[in-house]
C-alpha cells in the first residue's frame, strides 16, 4: 500500500490525460479491427448475391447442427443483421399451401431387389474414363435424354441450380480446346506442382486435349451460385455446388447407360474464358467439362483396380 501511495497515485495524477487518450486509441483500434474482420470472411470477395447465398448456407448448416449462440453484446448485432436480411427477402419459391401428392413405387421382393442392384452395379463397374473418342455422330436426342436425367437430381430447396451447356458446333469446340490447352499447359508447367504432375504420369495425361474436338458432343456443367428473378432481384441457391455435383453423378450414369463414354475434365483457370465464350451470365460458374461420344476403335484405358467393398463401406 505504501508503494502505491508513494509512486503509483502521483504518477496517475500527473499523467491522467495521457492515460485516457491511450485508452481511447486502443479502444478505437480494437473497434476498427473488429469491423475489418467481420466482412473479411470468404464472402468479402464475392458479389453481394453470392455472399448472401453463402451466408444463408452457413446459417442453414448452423441450424442443422442445433448450434445456439451464447448471449451477450453480439445478440444486438444479430438482431440488426436479421432486420437487414428481412428487407432483402424475396417471395418463397413455392406457396405455403403447396400441394403434397401421394408417392408410391412398386415394392420389389428381396430377391428381385438384389438381382437388379447387382445388375446395375455390374453395368456401372464397366464405366471408365476415356480419353480416346470416335468422331462418329451421336443423336442429339440421346444427349437431351441424358441432360433430362441429370435434371432429376435432388437440390437444396429444389432450386435446381445447374445449367448444362451442350456444344456440338465444330468451331465452338475448337475454341473451347484452344482455351483449355492454353491454360492447361501453364497448369502442367507451373501451377500444379511436381507431385501432381508425377501422380498423373502413369495415366498418360497432358495439356493436349484432342478429345475436345474429336468427341461429337461437349457438355459443360455450370453451377448457378444464385438465381435471377424477372424484376432483377436475386434468389439464394442453397448448397448450389453439392447439388450440381449430385446431378453430375446421375449424368455419368446416364451417359454410361446410353452406351457412351466420357471423361470428367476439370480445366483449371478456364472458367471465366469459357463462360464468356458460351455467353453465360455472371452467376454461373464452370464446374465440369464432359466430352461425350463413342470410344475410338483403338481406345485404351489404364489397368486400374477399384477398392473392394470392405475398403469403402463401414457398417456402424
C-alpha positions as CSV (number, residue, x, y, z in Angstrom):
1,X,0.0,0.0,0.0
2,X,2.9,2.3,0.8
3,X,4.4,1.9,-2.7
4,X,1.1,2.6,-4.3
5,X,0.6,5.8,-2.3
6,X,4.1,7.0,-2.8
7,X,4.6,6.2,-6.5
8,X,1.5,5.0,-8.4
9,X,-1.1,7.6,-7.3
10,X,1.1,10.6,-8.1
11,X,2.0,9.1,-11.5
12,X,-1.6,8.6,-12.4
13,X,-2.4,12.1,-11.3
14,X,0.4,13.6,-13.4
15,X,-0.4,11.5,-16.5
16,X,-4.2,11.1,-16.3
17,X,-4.8,12.8,-19.6
18,X,-2.2,10.7,-21.5
19,X,-3.7,7.5,-19.9
20,X,-7.2,8.5,-21.0
21,X,-6.1,9.3,-24.6
22,X,-4.2,6.0,-24.8
23,X,-7.2,4.0,-23.7
24,X,-9.4,5.7,-26.3
25,X,-6.8,5.0,-29.0
26,X,-6.6,1.3,-28.1
27,X,-10.4,1.1,-28.0
28,X,-10.7,2.7,-31.4
29,X,-8.1,0.3,-32.9
30,X,-9.9,-2.7,-31.4
31,X,-13.2,-1.5,-32.8
32,X,-11.7,-0.9,-36.3
33,X,-10.1,-4.3,-36.4
34,X,-13.3,-6.0,-35.4
35,X,-15.1,-4.3,-38.2
36,X,-12.4,-5.2,-40.6
37,X,-12.5,-8.9,-39.5
38,X,-16.3,-9.2,-39.8
39,X,-16.6,-8.8,-43.6
40,X,-13.2,-10.3,-44.3
41,X,-14.6,-13.9,-44.5
42,X,-14.9,-15.7,-47.8
43,X,-17.9,-13.6,-48.7
44,X,-15.8,-10.4,-48.9
45,X,-14.5,-11.4,-52.4
46,X,-17.9,-12.4,-53.6
47,X,-20.5,-10.4,-55.4
48,X,-23.3,-9.3,-53.0
49,X,-25.6,-12.1,-54.0
50,X,-23.1,-14.9,-53.8
51,X,-22.2,-13.6,-50.3
52,X,-25.9,-13.7,-49.4
53,X,-26.3,-17.2,-50.6
54,X,-23.2,-18.3,-48.8
55,X,-24.4,-16.7,-45.6
56,X,-27.7,-18.5,-46.0
57,X,-25.9,-21.8,-46.4
58,X,-23.9,-21.1,-43.3
59,X,-27.0,-20.4,-41.3
60,X,-28.7,-23.5,-42.6
61,X,-25.7,-25.6,-41.6
62,X,-25.6,-23.9,-38.2
63,X,-29.3,-24.5,-37.7
64,X,-28.9,-28.2,-38.7
65,X,-26.3,-28.7,-36.0
66,X,-28.6,-27.0,-33.4
67,X,-25.9,-24.6,-32.5
68,X,-27.0,-21.9,-30.1
69,X,-25.1,-18.6,-29.7
70,X,-24.2,-17.5,-26.2
71,X,-25.9,-14.4,-25.0
72,X,-24.1,-11.0,-25.0
73,X,-23.4,-7.9,-26.9
74,X,-23.4,-9.9,-30.2
75,X,-27.1,-10.5,-29.8
76,X,-27.9,-6.9,-30.6
77,X,-25.8,-7.0,-33.8
78,X,-27.5,-10.3,-34.8
79,X,-30.9,-8.6,-34.4
80,X,-29.8,-5.8,-36.7
81,X,-28.5,-8.2,-39.2
82,X,-31.8,-10.2,-39.1
83,X,-33.7,-7.0,-39.8
84,X,-31.4,-6.3,-42.8
85,X,-31.9,-9.8,-44.0
86,X,-35.7,-9.5,-43.8
87,X,-35.5,-6.4,-46.0
88,X,-33.7,-8.5,-48.7
89,X,-36.2,-11.4,-48.6
90,X,-38.0,-12.4,-51.9
91,X,-41.2,-14.3,-52.2
92,X,-40.7,-18.0,-51.5
93,X,-40.1,-20.3,-54.4
94,X,-43.3,-22.2,-53.6
95,X,-46.5,-21.1,-51.9
96,X,-47.1,-22.1,-48.3
97,X,-50.1,-24.2,-49.4
98,X,-48.1,-26.2,-51.9
99,X,-50.0,-29.4,-52.5
100,X,-48.3,-32.6,-51.4
101,X,-49.3,-35.6,-53.5
102,X,-49.2,-39.3,-52.8
103,X,-46.0,-41.1,-53.8
104,X,-45.7,-44.8,-54.4
105,X,-43.2,-47.2,-56.0
106,X,-43.7,-50.9,-56.7
107,X,-42.0,-52.8,-53.8
108,X,-39.7,-55.4,-55.2
109,X,-39.1,-58.7,-53.4
110,X,-35.8,-59.1,-51.7
111,X,-34.6,-61.4,-54.4
112,X,-35.6,-59.0,-57.3
113,X,-34.0,-56.1,-55.5
114,X,-30.8,-58.0,-55.0
115,X,-30.8,-59.0,-58.7
116,X,-31.5,-55.5,-60.0
117,X,-29.0,-53.8,-57.7
118,X,-26.3,-56.3,-58.7
119,X,-27.1,-55.9,-62.4
120,X,-26.8,-52.1,-62.1
121,X,-23.5,-52.5,-60.2
122,X,-22.1,-54.8,-62.9
123,X,-23.2,-52.3,-65.6
124,X,-21.6,-49.3,-63.8
125,X,-18.5,-51.3,-63.0
126,X,-17.7,-51.3,-66.7
127,X,-17.6,-47.5,-66.7
128,X,-14.2,-46.0,-67.4
129,X,-12.8,-42.5,-68.0
130,X,-11.9,-42.5,-71.7
131,X,-9.6,-40.0,-73.5
132,X,-9.8,-41.5,-77.0
133,X,-13.1,-40.8,-78.8
134,X,-14.6,-41.7,-82.1
135,X,-15.9,-38.8,-84.2
136,X,-19.0,-40.9,-85.1
137,X,-22.2,-38.9,-84.5
138,X,-24.5,-39.4,-81.5
139,X,-28.1,-38.3,-82.0
140,X,-28.9,-35.1,-80.2
141,X,-32.0,-36.8,-78.7
142,X,-29.7,-39.1,-76.7
143,X,-27.9,-36.1,-75.3
144,X,-31.2,-34.4,-74.4
145,X,-32.4,-37.5,-72.6
146,X,-29.1,-37.6,-70.7
147,X,-29.5,-34.0,-69.6
148,X,-33.1,-34.6,-68.7
149,X,-31.9,-37.5,-66.4
150,X,-29.3,-35.3,-64.8
151,X,-32.1,-32.8,-64.1
152,X,-33.9,-35.3,-61.9
153,X,-31.2,-34.8,-59.3
154,X,-32.2,-33.5,-55.8
155,X,-31.1,-30.0,-54.9
156,X,-31.2,-27.6,-51.9
157,X,-34.8,-26.3,-51.5
158,X,-35.5,-27.6,-55.0
159,X,-33.7,-24.6,-56.6
160,X,-32.2,-26.8,-59.3
161,X,-29.0,-24.7,-59.6
162,X,-27.5,-26.1,-62.7
163,X,-27.1,-25.2,-66.4
164,X,-25.9,-27.8,-68.9
165,X,-24.4,-26.2,-72.0
166,X,-24.3,-28.7,-74.9
167,X,-21.8,-28.0,-77.7
168,X,-21.8,-29.8,-81.0
169,X,-20.6,-27.0,-83.3
170,X,-17.0,-27.8,-84.5
171,X,-15.9,-24.1,-84.4
172,X,-17.0,-23.7,-80.8
173,X,-15.4,-27.0,-79.8
174,X,-12.2,-25.8,-81.4
175,X,-12.3,-22.6,-79.5
176,X,-13.0,-24.5,-76.2
177,X,-10.0,-26.7,-76.9
178,X,-7.8,-23.6,-77.6
179,X,-8.8,-22.0,-74.3
180,X,-8.4,-25.2,-72.3
181,X,-5.0,-26.2,-73.8
182,X,-3.6,-22.7,-73.3
183,X,-4.4,-22.8,-69.6
184,X,-3.6,-26.5,-69.1
185,X,0.0,-26.0,-70.5
186,X,0.5,-23.4,-67.8
187,X,-1.1,-25.7,-65.2
188,X,1.2,-28.6,-66.0
189,X,4.3,-26.5,-66.2
190,X,3.8,-24.0,-63.3
191,X,0.6,-24.3,-61.3
192,X,0.1,-27.9,-60.5
193,X,3.4,-28.7,-58.9
194,X,5.8,-31.6,-59.3
195,X,3.8,-34.0,-57.1
196,X,0.5,-33.6,-59.0
197,X,2.2,-34.0,-62.4
198,X,4.1,-37.0,-61.2
199,X,0.9,-38.6,-59.9
200,X,-0.7,-38.2,-63.3
201,X,2.3,-39.5,-65.3
202,X,1.1,-43.2,-65.3
203,X,-2.3,-42.1,-66.6
204,X,-0.5,-40.5,-69.6
205,X,-2.4,-37.2,-69.4
206,X,-1.1,-33.9,-70.8
207,X,-2.3,-30.4,-71.7
208,X,-3.1,-31.7,-75.2
209,X,-6.8,-32.4,-75.3
210,X,-7.6,-33.9,-78.7
211,X,-10.9,-35.3,-77.4
212,X,-12.3,-31.8,-77.1
213,X,-12.6,-31.6,-80.9
214,X,-12.9,-35.3,-81.7
215,X,-15.9,-36.2,-79.4
216,X,-19.2,-35.3,-81.1
217,X,-20.5,-33.5,-78.1
218,X,-19.2,-31.5,-75.1
219,X,-21.4,-30.9,-72.1
220,X,-20.2,-28.0,-69.8
221,X,-21.8,-28.1,-66.4
222,X,-22.3,-24.7,-64.7
223,X,-23.4,-24.2,-61.1
224,X,-25.8,-21.3,-60.6
225,X,-24.5,-19.5,-57.4
226,X,-27.8,-17.6,-57.3
227,X,-30.9,-17.2,-59.3
228,X,-32.3,-14.2,-61.1
229,X,-35.9,-13.0,-60.7
230,X,-37.7,-11.2,-63.5
231,X,-37.5,-7.9,-61.6
232,X,-33.7,-8.2,-61.3
233,X,-33.6,-9.3,-57.7
234,X,-31.6,-12.4,-56.8
235,X,-32.7,-15.6,-55.2
236,X,-30.5,-17.7,-52.9
237,X,-29.4,-21.1,-54.2
238,X,-28.7,-23.2,-51.2
239,X,-25.9,-25.8,-51.5
240,X,-25.5,-25.0,-55.2
241,X,-22.2,-26.8,-55.6
242,X,-23.1,-30.1,-53.9
243,X,-26.5,-30.0,-55.7
244,X,-24.8,-29.7,-59.1
245,X,-22.2,-32.3,-58.2
246,X,-25.1,-34.7,-57.4
247,X,-26.6,-34.0,-60.9
248,X,-23.2,-34.8,-62.4
249,X,-23.1,-38.2,-60.8
250,X,-26.5,-39.0,-62.2
251,X,-25.4,-37.7,-65.6
252,X,-22.3,-40.0,-65.6
253,X,-24.6,-43.0,-65.0
254,X,-27.0,-41.8,-67.8
255,X,-24.1,-41.5,-70.3
256,X,-22.8,-45.0,-69.5
257,X,-26.3,-46.4,-69.6
258,X,-26.7,-45.0,-73.1
259,X,-23.6,-46.9,-74.3
260,X,-21.4,-43.8,-74.5
261,X,-18.2,-42.8,-72.7
262,X,-17.0,-39.6,-71.2
263,X,-14.2,-38.0,-69.2
264,X,-14.6,-35.9,-66.1
265,X,-12.5,-32.9,-67.1
266,X,-12.0,-30.0,-64.6
267,X,-9.9,-27.5,-66.5
268,X,-8.1,-25.3,-64.0
269,X,-8.5,-21.5,-64.5
270,X,-10.6,-21.8,-67.7
271,X,-14.0,-21.0,-66.2
272,X,-14.2,-17.2,-66.9
273,X,-13.0,-17.5,-70.5
274,X,-15.4,-20.4,-71.3
275,X,-18.2,-18.6,-69.6
276,X,-17.6,-15.6,-71.8
277,X,-17.3,-17.8,-74.9
278,X,-20.6,-19.5,-74.2
279,X,-22.3,-16.2,-73.2
280,X,-23.2,-17.4,-69.7
281,X,-24.3,-14.9,-67.0
282,X,-22.0,-14.0,-64.0
283,X,-24.0,-16.1,-61.6
284,X,-22.9,-19.3,-63.4
285,X,-19.5,-20.9,-62.6
286,X,-18.0,-23.8,-64.6
287,X,-17.8,-27.0,-62.6
288,X,-17.2,-29.7,-65.1
289,X,-16.5,-30.3,-68.8
290,X,-17.6,-33.6,-70.3
291,X,-16.7,-34.9,-73.8
292,X,-19.4,-37.4,-74.8
293,X,-19.4,-40.0,-77.6
294,X,-18.3,-43.5,-78.5
295,X,-14.8,-44.7,-77.7
296,X,-12.4,-44.9,-80.7
297,X,-11.6,-48.3,-82.1
298,X,-8.1,-48.2,-80.6
299,X,-9.1,-46.6,-77.3
300,X,-7.2,-47.8,-74.2
301,X,-7.6,-47.1,-70.5
302,X,-5.1,-47.6,-67.6
303,X,-5.4,-51.0,-66.0
304,X,-6.7,-49.7,-62.7
305,X,-8.5,-51.7,-60.0
306,X,-11.2,-50.3,-57.8
307,X,-11.2,-50.5,-54.0
308,X,-13.0,-53.6,-52.6
309,X,-16.2,-53.1,-50.6
310,X,-14.6,-53.6,-47.3
311,X,-12.3,-50.6,-48.0
312,X,-15.2,-48.2,-48.9
313,X,-18.1,-49.3,-46.6
314,X,-18.3,-49.2,-42.9
315,X,-21.3,-50.7,-41.1
316,X,-22.0,-48.8,-37.9
